[in-house]
Structure formats: C-alpha cells, structure tokens
Amino acid sequence: MTIQFKALPTEDVRALQRGGSDAYGQTPERRISDGDGMPCRHCLRNIAAGDAYLILAYRPFPELQPYAETGPIFLHAEECDRAAGSEALPEILESPNYIVRGYGSDDRIVYGSGGVIPTGDITARAATLLERDDIAYVHVRSARNNCYQCRIERA
C-alpha cells in the first residue's frame, strides 16, 4: 500500500492568511514564533524563530457532526508553498509519538483503528489501516494535545 501525507488545501489556507474566519468564526490570532514547536499544517515545516504565524481553530471535516473534532493549529502568517503529497514523513512530525486514527467515508472515527504510534512507525501503521475497506483516510494528531497534524490517504 502506497500512502501520501496531505497538507491543508491551499485555498483554505490562503483565506485564513488573508484574514478569513476560522472554524469558530473568529479571526486567526497572529504571533511571532520562538522557533519551538510551531508546525505549519500547509507546508508541513516548522515555523522558524522570528517568523509570524497564525493560531486558529480548524475542523478538518466537510460538515458539522458528532465526530468532527475542532482544535487549534498553526499556519505561517505569510504565504508558503503547500507540501507536495508524499510518502515521506513530514518535517513537522518530530515528537516521539502521535495518535494515528482511521476515518470512514462518512467522516466518522472507525472504532478500534486509533492508537498512539511511535513516529517512525506512522507510515507502516497508516498503510495497514488504509488496506481496510472501512477506512477512507487517516489523521495524524498530537499524542499530547490531540491537535490535528495532517491527513494520510492512499496514493
């Protein structure tokens, strides 16, 4: 099974970078990075010290429903290039482990698919999950705060 790590869509990110409202209808907060733990969900790179970034509420689901988790994410405040879909582990995944969880085509959690996975095992775990017919895509989330990191799909 070949997989791809997918960044947030550019059209969604540009709207936010230009002052659009987040998932809660608020304007994203603007801050300056200290260079520690600010992963941009569009370029899938860490935001360098001194660079401006946005904090905002993001819901990586097409519509409201009970499993449509919303939470904080970071984005570069200035335009950055979207990370190309790749099987390579994105730079932002530098913690020791992450939650890796499968979702069905109805955008609901597939029970029993989630777990805290060592970072080096994310690619293999996602490929195994995506071999299942009941899993349409996978999320990678922070194991400590449950923040959305990126999506994984079949290539």
PyMOL commands that place a pseudoatom at each C-alpha (Angstrom):
pseudoatom trace, name=CA, resn=MET, resi=1, chain=A, elem=C, hetatm=0, pos=[0.000, 0.000, 0.000]
pseudoatom trace, name=CA, resn=THR, resi=2, chain=A, elem=C, hetatm=0, pos=[1.411, 3.359, -1.031]
pseudoatom trace, name=CA, resn=ILE, resi=3, chain=A, elem=C, hetatm=0, pos=[0.312, 6.346, 1.029]
pseudoatom trace, name=CA, resn=GLN, resi=4, chain=A, elem=C, hetatm=0, pos=[0.554, 10.150, 0.872]
pseudoatom trace, name=CA, resn=PHE, resi=5, chain=A, elem=C, hetatm=0, pos=[0.795, 12.661, 3.693]
pseudoatom trace, name=CA, resn=LYS, resi=6, chain=A, elem=C, hetatm=0, pos=[-1.532, 15.532, 2.755]
pseudoatom trace, name=CA, resn=ALA, resi=7, chain=A, elem=C, hetatm=0, pos=[-1.257, 19.145, 3.906]
pseudoatom trace, name=CA, resn=LEU, resi=8, chain=A, elem=C, hetatm=0, pos=[-4.195, 21.524, 4.262]
pseudoatom trace, name=CA, resn=PRO, resi=9, chain=A, elem=C, hetatm=0, pos=[-5.627, 22.713, 0.935]
pseudoatom trace, name=CA, resn=THR, resi=10, chain=A, elem=C, hetatm=0, pos=[-4.056, 25.951, -0.309]
pseudoatom trace, name=CA, resn=GLU, resi=11, chain=A, elem=C, hetatm=0, pos=[-7.403, 27.671, -0.950]
pseudoatom trace, name=CA, resn=ASP, resi=12, chain=A, elem=C, hetatm=0, pos=[-8.419, 27.153, 2.702]
pseudoatom trace, name=CA, resn=VAL, resi=13, chain=A, elem=C, hetatm=0, pos=[-5.057, 28.378, 3.982]
pseudoatom trace, name=CA, resn=ARG, resi=14, chain=A, elem=C, hetatm=0, pos=[-4.960, 31.476, 1.759]
pseudoatom trace, name=CA, resn=ALA, resi=15, chain=A, elem=C, hetatm=0, pos=[-8.390, 32.530, 3.022]
pseudoatom trace, name=CA, resn=LEU, resi=16, chain=A, elem=C, hetatm=0, pos=[-7.123, 32.288, 6.601]
pseudoatom trace, name=CA, resn=GLN, resi=17, chain=A, elem=C, hetatm=0, pos=[-3.848, 34.075, 5.820]
pseudoatom trace, name=CA, resn=ARG, resi=18, chain=A, elem=C, hetatm=0, pos=[-5.874, 36.919, 4.289]
pseudoatom trace, name=CA, resn=GLY, resi=19, chain=A, elem=C, hetatm=0, pos=[-7.931, 37.399, 7.441]
pseudoatom trace, name=CA, resn=GLY, resi=20, chain=A, elem=C, hetatm=0, pos=[-10.746, 34.907, 6.891]
pseudoatom trace, name=CA, resn=SER, resi=21, chain=A, elem=C, hetatm=0, pos=[-12.593, 33.403, 9.817]
pseudoatom trace, name=CA, resn=ASP, resi=22, chain=A, elem=C, hetatm=0, pos=[-11.595, 30.142, 11.452]
pseudoatom trace, name=CA, resn=ALA, resi=23, chain=A, elem=C, hetatm=0, pos=[-13.906, 27.242, 12.374]
pseudoatom trace, name=CA, resn=TYR, resi=24, chain=A, elem=C, hetatm=0, pos=[-15.336, 29.306, 15.252]
pseudoatom trace, name=CA, resn=GLY, resi=25, chain=A, elem=C, hetatm=0, pos=[-15.955, 32.405, 13.147]
pseudoatom trace, name=CA, resn=GLN, resi=26, chain=A, elem=C, hetatm=0, pos=[-13.006, 34.256, 14.666]
pseudoatom trace, name=CA, resn=THR, resi=27, chain=A, elem=C, hetatm=0, pos=[-10.070, 35.991, 13.002]
pseudoatom trace, name=CA, resn=PRO, resi=28, chain=A, elem=C, hetatm=0, pos=[-6.888, 33.943, 13.479]
pseudoatom trace, name=CA, resn=GLU, resi=29, chain=A, elem=C, hetatm=0, pos=[-4.506, 35.266, 16.135]
pseudoatom trace, name=CA, resn=ARG, resi=30, chain=A, elem=C, hetatm=0, pos=[-1.137, 36.487, 14.866]
pseudoatom trace, name=CA, resn=ARG, resi=31, chain=A, elem=C, hetatm=0, pos=[2.054, 35.756, 16.839]
pseudoatom trace, name=CA, resn=ILE, resi=32, chain=A, elem=C, hetatm=0, pos=[5.822, 35.599, 16.327]
pseudoatom trace, name=CA, resn=SER, resi=33, chain=A, elem=C, hetatm=0, pos=[7.459, 32.185, 16.549]
pseudoatom trace, name=CA, resn=ASP, resi=34, chain=A, elem=C, hetatm=0, pos=[10.176, 31.444, 19.068]
pseudoatom trace, name=CA, resn=GLY, resi=35, chain=A, elem=C, hetatm=0, pos=[11.137, 28.523, 16.810]
pseudoatom trace, name=CA, resn=ASP, resi=36, chain=A, elem=C, hetatm=0, pos=[9.937, 25.831, 19.200]
pseudoatom trace, name=CA, resn=GLY, resi=37, chain=A, elem=C, hetatm=0, pos=[7.011, 23.584, 18.292]
pseudoatom trace, name=CA, resn=MET, resi=38, chain=A, elem=C, hetatm=0, pos=[5.117, 25.682, 15.744]
pseudoatom trace, name=CA, resn=PRO, resi=39, chain=A, elem=C, hetatm=0, pos=[4.269, 23.254, 12.901]
pseudoatom trace, name=CA, resn=CYS, resi=40, chain=A, elem=C, hetatm=0, pos=[2.621, 24.809, 9.834]
pseudoatom trace, name=CA, resn=ARG, resi=41, chain=A, elem=C, hetatm=0, pos=[-0.109, 22.496, 8.531]
pseudoatom trace, name=CA, resn=HIS, resi=42, chain=A, elem=C, hetatm=0, pos=[0.235, 23.824, 4.972]
pseudoatom trace, name=CA, resn=CYS, resi=43, chain=A, elem=C, hetatm=0, pos=[3.938, 23.475, 4.141]
pseudoatom trace, name=CA, resn=LEU, resi=44, chain=A, elem=C, hetatm=0, pos=[4.375, 20.768, 6.834]
pseudoatom trace, name=CA, resn=ARG, resi=45, chain=A, elem=C, hetatm=0, pos=[7.503, 22.554, 8.064]
pseudoatom trace, name=CA, resn=ASN, resi=46, chain=A, elem=C, hetatm=0, pos=[8.219, 24.146, 11.398]
pseudoatom trace, name=CA, resn=ILE, resi=47, chain=A, elem=C, hetatm=0, pos=[7.783, 27.911, 11.604]
pseudoatom trace, name=CA, resn=ALA, resi=48, chain=A, elem=C, hetatm=0, pos=[11.208, 29.477, 12.116]
pseudoatom trace, name=CA, resn=ALA, resi=49, chain=A, elem=C, hetatm=0, pos=[12.063, 31.727, 15.045]
pseudoatom trace, name=CA, resn=GLY, resi=50, chain=A, elem=C, hetatm=0, pos=[11.113, 35.314, 14.242]
pseudoatom trace, name=CA, resn=ASP, resi=51, chain=A, elem=C, hetatm=0, pos=[8.526, 34.391, 11.600]
pseudoatom trace, name=CA, resn=ALA, resi=52, chain=A, elem=C, hetatm=0, pos=[4.898, 35.418, 12.038]
pseudoatom trace, name=CA, resn=TYR, resi=53, chain=A, elem=C, hetatm=0, pos=[2.331, 32.658, 12.427]
pseudoatom trace, name=CA, resn=LEU, resi=54, chain=A, elem=C, hetatm=0, pos=[-1.391, 32.252, 12.932]
pseudoatom trace, name=CA, resn=ILE, resi=55, chain=A, elem=C, hetatm=0, pos=[-3.192, 30.337, 15.675]
pseudoatom trace, name=CA, resn=LEU, resi=56, chain=A, elem=C, hetatm=0, pos=[-6.720, 29.336, 14.749]
pseudoatom trace, name=CA, resn=ALA, resi=57, chain=A, elem=C, hetatm=0, pos=[-9.466, 26.791, 15.246]
pseudoatom trace, name=CA, resn=TYR, resi=58, chain=A, elem=C, hetatm=0, pos=[-9.565, 24.247, 12.443]
pseudoatom trace, name=CA, resn=ARG, resi=59, chain=A, elem=C, hetatm=0, pos=[-12.057, 21.477, 11.661]
pseudoatom trace, name=CA, resn=PRO, resi=60, chain=A, elem=C, hetatm=0, pos=[-10.659, 19.019, 9.084]
pseudoatom trace, name=CA, resn=PHE, resi=61, chain=A, elem=C, hetatm=0, pos=[-14.102, 17.716, 8.165]
pseudoatom trace, name=CA, resn=PRO, resi=62, chain=A, elem=C, hetatm=0, pos=[-16.549, 18.919, 5.491]
pseudoatom trace, name=CA, resn=GLU, resi=63, chain=A, elem=C, hetatm=0, pos=[-19.511, 19.439, 7.835]
pseudoatom trace, name=CA, resn=LEU, resi=64, chain=A, elem=C, hetatm=0, pos=[-20.549, 19.508, 11.469]
pseudoatom trace, name=CA, resn=GLN, resi=65, chain=A, elem=C, hetatm=0, pos=[-21.310, 16.124, 13.005]
pseudoatom trace, name=CA, resn=PRO, resi=66, chain=A, elem=C, hetatm=0, pos=[-20.507, 14.453, 16.327]
pseudoatom trace, name=CA, resn=TYR, resi=67, chain=A, elem=C, hetatm=0, pos=[-17.046, 13.245, 15.242]
pseudoatom trace, name=CA, resn=ALA, resi=68, chain=A, elem=C, hetatm=0, pos=[-15.963, 16.494, 13.564]
pseudoatom trace, name=CA, resn=GLU, resi=69, chain=A, elem=C, hetatm=0, pos=[-13.236, 17.466, 16.006]
pseudoatom trace, name=CA, resn=THR, resi=70, chain=A, elem=C, hetatm=0, pos=[-12.166, 21.102, 16.007]
pseudoatom trace, name=CA, resn=GLY, resi=71, chain=A, elem=C, hetatm=0, pos=[-8.950, 22.307, 17.559]
pseudoatom trace, name=CA, resn=PRO, resi=72, chain=A, elem=C, hetatm=0, pos=[-6.041, 24.697, 17.407]
pseudoatom trace, name=CA, resn=ILE, resi=73, chain=A, elem=C, hetatm=0, pos=[-3.480, 24.644, 14.609]
pseudoatom trace, name=CA, resn=PHE, resi=74, chain=A, elem=C, hetatm=0, pos=[-0.635, 26.881, 13.437]
pseudoatom trace, name=CA, resn=LEU, resi=75, chain=A, elem=C, hetatm=0, pos=[-0.025, 28.278, 9.953]
pseudoatom trace, name=CA, resn=HIS, resi=76, chain=A, elem=C, hetatm=0, pos=[2.614, 30.602, 8.554]
pseudoatom trace, name=CA, resn=ALA, resi=77, chain=A, elem=C, hetatm=0, pos=[1.094, 34.089, 8.559]
pseudoatom trace, name=CA, resn=GLU, resi=78, chain=A, elem=C, hetatm=0, pos=[2.659, 34.779, 5.166]
pseudoatom trace, name=CA, resn=GLU, resi=79, chain=A, elem=C, hetatm=0, pos=[2.050, 32.611, 2.133]
pseudoatom trace, name=CA, resn=CYS, resi=80, chain=A, elem=C, hetatm=0, pos=[4.036, 29.381, 1.997]
pseudoatom trace, name=CA, resn=ASP, resi=81, chain=A, elem=C, hetatm=0, pos=[4.025, 26.603, -0.569]
pseudoatom trace, name=CA, resn=ARG, resi=82, chain=A, elem=C, hetatm=0, pos=[1.838, 23.592, 0.124]
pseudoatom trace, name=CA, resn=ALA, resi=83, chain=A, elem=C, hetatm=0, pos=[3.794, 20.439, 0.855]
pseudoatom trace, name=CA, resn=ALA, resi=84, chain=A, elem=C, hetatm=0, pos=[3.605, 18.005, -2.035]
pseudoatom trace, name=CA, resn=GLY, resi=85, chain=A, elem=C, hetatm=0, pos=[1.769, 14.785, -1.261]
pseudoatom trace, name=CA, resn=SER, resi=86, chain=A, elem=C, hetatm=0, pos=[4.489, 12.339, -0.365]
pseudoatom trace, name=CA, resn=GLU, resi=87, chain=A, elem=C, hetatm=0, pos=[5.065, 9.039, 1.400]
pseudoatom trace, name=CA, resn=ALA, resi=88, chain=A, elem=C, hetatm=0, pos=[7.942, 10.678, 3.291]
pseudoatom trace, name=CA, resn=LEU, resi=89, chain=A, elem=C, hetatm=0, pos=[7.313, 11.588, 6.924]
pseudoatom trace, name=CA, resn=PRO, resi=90, chain=A, elem=C, hetatm=0, pos=[6.757, 15.379, 7.096]
pseudoatom trace, name=CA, resn=GLU, resi=91, chain=A, elem=C, hetatm=0, pos=[9.264, 17.552, 8.950]
pseudoatom trace, name=CA, resn=ILE, resi=92, chain=A, elem=C, hetatm=0, pos=[6.624, 18.644, 11.471]
pseudoatom trace, name=CA, resn=LEU, resi=93, chain=A, elem=C, hetatm=0, pos=[6.311, 15.124, 12.891]
pseudoatom trace, name=CA, resn=GLU, resi=94, chain=A, elem=C, hetatm=0, pos=[9.219, 15.330, 15.298]
pseudoatom trace, name=CA, resn=SER, resi=95, chain=A, elem=C, hetatm=0, pos=[7.652, 14.271, 18.610]
pseudoatom trace, name=CA, resn=PRO, resi=96, chain=A, elem=C, hetatm=0, pos=[8.301, 10.722, 19.824]
pseudoatom trace, name=CA, resn=ASN, resi=97, chain=A, elem=C, hetatm=0, pos=[4.755, 9.539, 19.046]
pseudoatom trace, name=CA, resn=TYR, resi=98, chain=A, elem=C, hetatm=0, pos=[1.382, 10.568, 17.614]
pseudoatom trace, name=CA, resn=ILE, resi=99, chain=A, elem=C, hetatm=0, pos=[-2.213, 9.420, 17.540]
pseudoatom trace, name=CA, resn=VAL, resi=100, chain=A, elem=C, hetatm=0, pos=[-2.917, 7.698, 14.223]
pseudoatom trace, name=CA, resn=ARG, resi=101, chain=A, elem=C, hetatm=0, pos=[-6.621, 7.094, 13.617]
pseudoatom trace, name=CA, resn=GLY, resi=102, chain=A, elem=C, hetatm=0, pos=[-8.762, 5.925, 10.716]
pseudoatom trace, name=CA, resn=TYR, resi=103, chain=A, elem=C, hetatm=0, pos=[-11.983, 7.536, 9.462]
pseudoatom trace, name=CA, resn=GLY, resi=104, chain=A, elem=C, hetatm=0, pos=[-14.689, 6.103, 7.234]
pseudoatom trace, name=CA, resn=SER, resi=105, chain=A, elem=C, hetatm=0, pos=[-16.087, 7.626, 4.053]
pseudoatom trace, name=CA, resn=ASP, resi=106, chain=A, elem=C, hetatm=0, pos=[-18.797, 9.153, 6.286]
pseudoatom trace, name=CA, resn=ASP, resi=107, chain=A, elem=C, hetatm=0, pos=[-16.056, 11.132, 8.135]
pseudoatom trace, name=CA, resn=ARG, resi=108, chain=A, elem=C, hetatm=0, pos=[-16.682, 9.226, 11.368]
pseudoatom trace, name=CA, resn=ILE, resi=109, chain=A, elem=C, hetatm=0, pos=[-13.980, 7.604, 13.501]
pseudoatom trace, name=CA, resn=VAL, resi=110, chain=A, elem=C, hetatm=0, pos=[-13.596, 3.903, 12.761]
pseudoatom trace, name=CA, resn=TYR, resi=111, chain=A, elem=C, hetatm=0, pos=[-13.579, 2.458, 16.265]
pseudoatom trace, name=CA, resn=GLY, resi=112, chain=A, elem=C, hetatm=0, pos=[-10.566, 0.350, 17.137]
pseudoatom trace, name=CA, resn=SER, resi=113, chain=A, elem=C, hetatm=0, pos=[-8.379, 1.987, 14.476]
pseudoatom trace, name=CA, resn=GLY, resi=114, chain=A, elem=C, hetatm=0, pos=[-6.729, 4.603, 16.668]
pseudoatom trace, name=CA, resn=GLY, resi=115, chain=A, elem=C, hetatm=0, pos=[-3.617, 4.311, 18.748]
pseudoatom trace, name=CA, resn=VAL, resi=116, chain=A, elem=C, hetatm=0, pos=[-0.552, 6.145, 19.981]
pseudoatom trace, name=CA, resn=ILE, resi=117, chain=A, elem=C, hetatm=0, pos=[2.147, 5.159, 17.495]
pseudoatom trace, name=CA, resn=PRO, resi=118, chain=A, elem=C, hetatm=0, pos=[5.913, 5.797, 17.611]
pseudoatom trace, name=CA, resn=THR, resi=119, chain=A, elem=C, hetatm=0, pos=[6.776, 8.405, 14.976]
pseudoatom trace, name=CA, resn=GLY, resi=120, chain=A, elem=C, hetatm=0, pos=[8.973, 6.021, 12.994]
pseudoatom trace, name=CA, resn=ASP, resi=121, chain=A, elem=C, hetatm=0, pos=[6.050, 3.582, 12.677]
pseudoatom trace, name=CA, resn=ILE, resi=122, chain=A, elem=C, hetatm=0, pos=[3.421, 6.069, 11.401]
pseudoatom trace, name=CA, resn=THR, resi=123, chain=A, elem=C, hetatm=0, pos=[3.904, 5.255, 7.713]
pseudoatom trace, name=CA, resn=ALA, resi=124, chain=A, elem=C, hetatm=0, pos=[3.566, 1.493, 8.239]
pseudoatom trace, name=CA, resn=ARG, resi=125, chain=A, elem=C, hetatm=0, pos=[0.570, 1.877, 10.565]
pseudoatom trace, name=CA, resn=ALA, resi=126, chain=A, elem=C, hetatm=0, pos=[-1.228, 4.186, 8.123]
pseudoatom trace, name=CA, resn=ALA, resi=127, chain=A, elem=C, hetatm=0, pos=[-0.574, 1.785, 5.224]
pseudoatom trace, name=CA, resn=THR, resi=128, chain=A, elem=C, hetatm=0, pos=[-2.000, -1.086, 7.265]
pseudoatom trace, name=CA, resn=LEU, resi=129, chain=A, elem=C, hetatm=0, pos=[-5.105, 0.920, 8.166]
pseudoatom trace, name=CA, resn=LEU, resi=130, chain=A, elem=C, hetatm=0, pos=[-5.645, 2.027, 4.577]
pseudoatom trace, name=CA, resn=GLU, resi=131, chain=A, elem=C, hetatm=0, pos=[-5.675, -1.601, 3.407]
pseudoatom trace, name=CA, resn=ARG, resi=132, chain=A, elem=C, hetatm=0, pos=[-9.039, -1.875, 5.174]
pseudoatom trace, name=CA, resn=ASP, resi=133, chain=A, elem=C, hetatm=0, pos=[-12.196, -1.223, 3.138]
pseudoatom trace, name=CA, resn=ASP, resi=134, chain=A, elem=C, hetatm=0, pos=[-13.875, 0.596, 6.028]
pseudoatom trace, name=CA, resn=ILE, resi=135, chain=A, elem=C, hetatm=0, pos=[-11.125, 3.256, 6.311]
pseudoatom trace, name=CA, resn=ALA, resi=136, chain=A, elem=C, hetatm=0, pos=[-11.148, 6.108, 3.787]
pseudoatom trace, name=CA, resn=TYR, resi=137, chain=A, elem=C, hetatm=0, pos=[-8.331, 8.203, 5.291]
pseudoatom trace, name=CA, resn=VAL, resi=138, chain=A, elem=C, hetatm=0, pos=[-6.195, 8.589, 8.384]
pseudoatom trace, name=CA, resn=HIS, resi=139, chain=A, elem=C, hetatm=0, pos=[-5.445, 11.535, 10.652]
pseudoatom trace, name=CA, resn=VAL, resi=140, chain=A, elem=C, hetatm=0, pos=[-2.191, 12.121, 12.467]
pseudoatom trace, name=CA, resn=ARG, resi=141, chain=A, elem=C, hetatm=0, pos=[-2.794, 14.007, 15.723]
pseudoatom trace, name=CA, resn=SER, resi=142, chain=A, elem=C, hetatm=0, pos=[-0.670, 15.091, 18.639]
pseudoatom trace, name=CA, resn=ALA, resi=143, chain=A, elem=C, hetatm=0, pos=[-0.477, 12.358, 21.273]
pseudoatom trace, name=CA, resn=ARG, resi=144, chain=A, elem=C, hetatm=0, pos=[-0.343, 15.001, 23.998]
pseudoatom trace, name=CA, resn=ASN, resi=145, chain=A, elem=C, hetatm=0, pos=[-2.966, 17.528, 22.907]
pseudoatom trace, name=CA, resn=ASN, resi=146, chain=A, elem=C, hetatm=0, pos=[-4.919, 15.734, 20.124]
pseudoatom trace, name=CA, resn=CYS, resi=147, chain=A, elem=C, hetatm=0, pos=[-4.156, 18.641, 17.720]
pseudoatom trace, name=CA, resn=TYR, resi=148, chain=A, elem=C, hetatm=0, pos=[-4.597, 17.803, 14.040]
pseudoatom trace, name=CA, resn=GLN, resi=149, chain=A, elem=C, hetatm=0, pos=[-1.258, 17.483, 12.207]
pseudoatom trace, name=CA, resn=CYS, resi=150, chain=A, elem=C, hetatm=0, pos=[-2.046, 16.125, 8.746]
pseudoatom trace, name=CA, resn=ARG, resi=151, chain=A, elem=C, hetatm=0, pos=[-4.090, 13.635, 6.777]
pseudoatom trace, name=CA, resn=ILE, resi=152, chain=A, elem=C, hetatm=0, pos=[-2.892, 10.431, 5.143]
pseudoatom trace, name=CA, resn=GLU, resi=153, chain=A, elem=C, hetatm=0, pos=[-4.578, 8.988, 2.044]
pseudoatom trace, name=CA, resn=ARG, resi=154, chain=A, elem=C, hetatm=0, pos=[-3.983, 6.201, -0.428]
pseudoatom trace, name=CA, resn=ALA, resi=155, chain=A, elem=C, hetatm=0, pos=[-1.592, 7.336, -3.157]
for i in range(1, 155): cmd.bond("trace and resi %d" % i, "trace and resi %d" % (i + 1))
show_as sticks, trace
zoom trace
